[in-house]
Each structure stands twice: as C-alpha cells, then as structure tokens.
Amino acid sequence: MAEKKVLLSVKDLDVKFHVRGRVLSAIRGISLDIYENESIAIVGESGSGKSVFTKTFAGMLDSNGFITNGKIMYNDESLSYTETAKNDKSAKFIAAVQIKLNEFCKYTKGAEIYKQIEELKQEKEQRKYLTSEEEAENEKQMKNLNHQLVEAQNKKITLNKKEDKEEITNLNKEIKQFEIAIKKLEKDITLQKKKRKKEAIGDQQYNEQFNKRLAELNAQYEQAISQEVDEKEMIKNELIAKDIYLSTARFNPYKRSKSVQKLLSYFKKAYQLAEDLTDEDVLNDIFQKVSIRVKYRSEDENKYIGDAILDLAHMEHENDWCQIRGSKIATVFQDPMTSLNPVLTIGQQISSVIIKHQKVSESEARIRALQLMAKVGIPNPENRYDDYPFQYSGGMRQRIVIAIALSCQPKILICDEPTTALDVTIQAQILKLIKDLQQEFGYTIVFITHDLGVVANIADRVAVLYAGQIVEIGTCEEIFYDPKHPYTWALLSSLPQLAERNSQLYSIMGTPPSLYNKIVGDAFAPRNPYCLKIDTLEEPPMYKVSDTHYAKTWLLDERSEKVEKPELIDNIHEKLIKAFNVKEVE
C-alpha cells in the first residue's frame, strides 16, 4: 500500500449526536487512510458506527450530529487547484494584511510574559467561583436527593389507593420533605456562590497585590514587544497574507471583510502565544475556524495560484459540499426503492444529476444516462429510460442507483450495504458489477457491511469497527486467515458457512455498550471470553502486527499470556472451500 496515493486521510475523528437531551459518542478517535483505486470494507455489528463514519466524509450527517475533533483530509488535485486574479487591488489587499501581521509578529517576543499575564487574570477570576471539588460535592448531594425523591414517587405509584392509605400518606410526607430539601440545597448553593464572589471582590490585600503584579508584567511586556520585526518574519507574513487573499477571494465583499477580520484576530492570538506558524498543521487549524485554507503555490503576471486544503471535517458551506458530494464522493444506499423518487422516471433521475454536476444539455445528459444504463446491465435502456422505479425489479433498481452514483465519475464510491435488500443470486451480480465498473472508472470503493462473507469477494483491506472505534485493520487475507482481535474472531465464528450439521450456530454473547456513557477500558471487554483484568481498566493501544495489519487488543502486549484464535476459525480457508463445494485448481 505504501506506493499508493492517499485519497482520504482521517485523523483522530470524534463524532457525537444530541439525542433526547443527552450526548451519544458514535465515533471515538478513528484514524484511517483510504487509498486511490482500492476496495476497503468497513465491517461490524449494527450500531458500531459504520454508516456514521462514512457519512462524515460525504457531508451527510444528520442535523443532530456534529464533529468534535479530528481531520478528514481529501486529496484531489483537480478540486484543490485554485487561481485568483492578480492586480492593483489584490496587491493593496496583501500589503495591508501583511502590515497587520508584521504588527502582530512583535507579540512573539513577549509570549512568555503574555502567558503569565493571562494566568494571573485567570487566577483572579477563578477566585470568584466555587472550586471543582465543591461543585462536585454539591452535584453529588443534589443527585442523591433527586434519586430518593424519584424512588419515593415510583413506590407511591405502585400502591393501592384504598388498601395502602397509611403508607401513601407517609410517602407523601417523605416526597414533600425531599422537595423542601432540594429547594433548600439550591438556595444554599446560590448563596454559597454569591458569598464566594463577594469575598473575592472585597479581598483588598489580594487585589492590591494583583494590581501591582499586573502592572509589573505589563511594563515588561511593552518593553519586550517594542523590538523590530526581522526580514525573515516579514517574508513569512507575506506568504500568510497571500494565503488569506486566496482563501477569501471567493466570498462576497461583506463576507470577505468579516472573514479577514476573524482570521487576523486568530493570527494575533497565535503570535501572542508564540505558536509555530511555519507548521502547516498550525496554519490549517487557524484557517479552518473561518474558511477552507488555500495555500499559496506560485504566481505570474495575471494570477495567484494556490492549493485548497480540503478538511471535510470542518467544511460547513453547502456550496463547498456541492463540489464534492456526488461529483467526488458518491453513495449507494441499502434500499434501492427508498433511494429513488417514485414519481420521477428512471431517466429523469439519472440525467438530472448529470445536468447539475456536469453542466450539459438535456440531450447530452440523456445520451450519457443511456450509456450508464447499458454499463450497469439494464437491457434495452432506450425502452426503459422513461419507466418508473416500480416497473423495475429490486436488482435492477439497485443497478440504477449505482448508475446515478457513477454518473459524475466520483473518486470514492461508498456502498452502504447495497445488497442487504436483495436475494442471494442478485447480491452476487451486484457485487461483481461494482468490482467490474471499478476497473473501468477507477474509483475507490468503501464498502459497509456486517457480512464478512461479502467482504471476501470485494475487499482489498478490511477495517473492523466496534463501539465507534477501529479495533483491527489489515488486508483481506490477514483479517480472514490471521485475525488478532477477539471481536474479529467472534465475527468470523458467526459465519453461517462454518456451522456444521446438528451444531448450534455461534453467536456473540451480550450486547454492544451504551455510547451515551464514558467507556472505561476495552469496549469489548464485557463480551470478550478472553478478557484480561487490564481490559476493564485501560483502553488498549493499536498494536502493529505487520506493515498493513494492526489490532487494538491487550492480547498482543508482550506481557500478556499468548492466546490462540478459536478452533472454529482455524483453517478457515479449507472450511469455506468445503462449505461452498469449491474444487481448487491444482
């Protein structure tokens, strides 16, 4: 894989959802490189995070979903290439921004003093509030009272109004007492906070010492930042100014002005903290707070040329997504009937996508649509062009969904369990079609499935997901014949093809953990028959098995007692050959 180009690079991705007043962590620190022209399968049980993971880089997260950490870097030269006019107006813009950056650059000299000033101010502000220990104790008391109140209320509900009058009366008194206690505690906490704030403001001795120390630091700071900026820093600032010009050129004047102001405020803070602005990651992080960064590459007499740094995790504007979704990243969903509009003809649904993304006429779009219909195996496409989805079988509808996805020749084709709603014979045809078309169109396949039997037919690499994390990744051969994680062992053991006559089909005991709660240790530990004590205490690191094979399990730690994979999946190759009655060629 080393020689292949990385098309999509995911780093430390966290995705959460707001659900009924609570926060659910669906993706927890996933890192994964996806290569050009490869087929990678994402496997795991329902709820493991497979679909959510792919939706993050297709810009299709539900409205209550949000990315809290990580990067999704998309590498596509045709999309990243950017050029902007070079003229007197642009020269004035760059010069004005550079002057501002040169002023901010002086703050670097006083960065250590600035940090001391901020710490001093924070310490004074913190004195007005309760400590974290006091807050925790108050929360504990409040939680305990609320729990007792709920218990009493629940017990009251179970009693008979006629037969348990005395007990109900006593419970009513208890409930009343708990309600009074809760109100009293709320009042005490409020008074406690007010008292703490009043004491901090009225502490004259501390305030005098604070003002004296602050004045000393401010004087030192002014002296430190009075030094001139050297030529090397000025050259660096000119390049950053060109980045800012290229990155904001596509905005209208009002939005551009606001964006530049925000960027300058972030750069001011970066200089005050002496951040390394020669580090590309630091620069990308600053720009992504406002806009896609376009990195300056070169210029000639008429234009500036740059490369857009496409971090899909921080892409917010719908216009930006429209350049990627469909034309660069397309998706084939599970159910072809719900993927197609029942009131539009098949031809309309294919040609409308072609017209939108490729800017061609209706007649040209029709010709291309018919060609695609023929490629995906629709017989007599000219006669079936004006049919409606209900006139197609399930397999044919899925072929049309694939045709729509490929209509703009995307770089990445996400297949979200595309064969689940189809019978076994049609599944095989659809899988073969997807692989055959990959040879022609040269796209990367990201295949989501819970069926490892499907994986063997389509994947070059396999990533096993559990509870929002990748627990094992490797080539298809490594995952099938040399798996290392107990969860992968369990998934392989669940293959129906391995079941023998008059024996019970293996199933994974228990259920996946609740992702509303913080997971301590290995998420698979409660269901793991090979669980170690450390699995319940600490999350395992990702261990390297080979250059292409990694697994997240303490069983690979050199201090762990060696455990062999289950006998059921030993010699899995021979067992699958026997199950499918395949005769190997000598």
ABEGO torsion letter per residue (X at the ends): XAABBBABBBBGBBBBBBBGGBBBBABBGBBBBBBBGBBBBBBEBBGAGAAAAAAAAAGABBAABBBABEBBBBBBAAAABBBBBBBAAAAAAAAAAAAAAAAAAAAAAAAAAAAAAAAAAAAAAAAABBBAAAAAAAAAAAAAAAAAAAAAAAAAAABBAAAAAAAAAAAAAAAAAAAAAAAAAAAAAAAAAAAAAAAAAABAAAAAAAAAAAAAAAAAAAAAAABBBBAAAAAAAAAAAAAAAAAAAABBAAAAAAAAAAAAAAAAAAAAAGBBAABAAAAAAAAAAABBBBBBABBBAABBBBBBBBBAAABABAAAAAAABGAABBBBBABAAAABBAABBAAAAAAAAAAAAAGBBAAAAAAAAAAAAAAAGBBGAAAAAABBAAABBAAAAAAAAAAAAAAAGBABBBBBGAAAABBAAAAAAAAAAAAAAAAAAGBBBBBBBABAAAAAAABABBBBBBGGBBABBBBAAAAAABBABAAAAAAAAABAAABBBGBBBBBBBEBBBBAABBBBEBAAAAABAABBAAAAABBBBBBBABAABBBBBAAABAABBBBBBBAAABGAAAAAAAAAGBBBBX
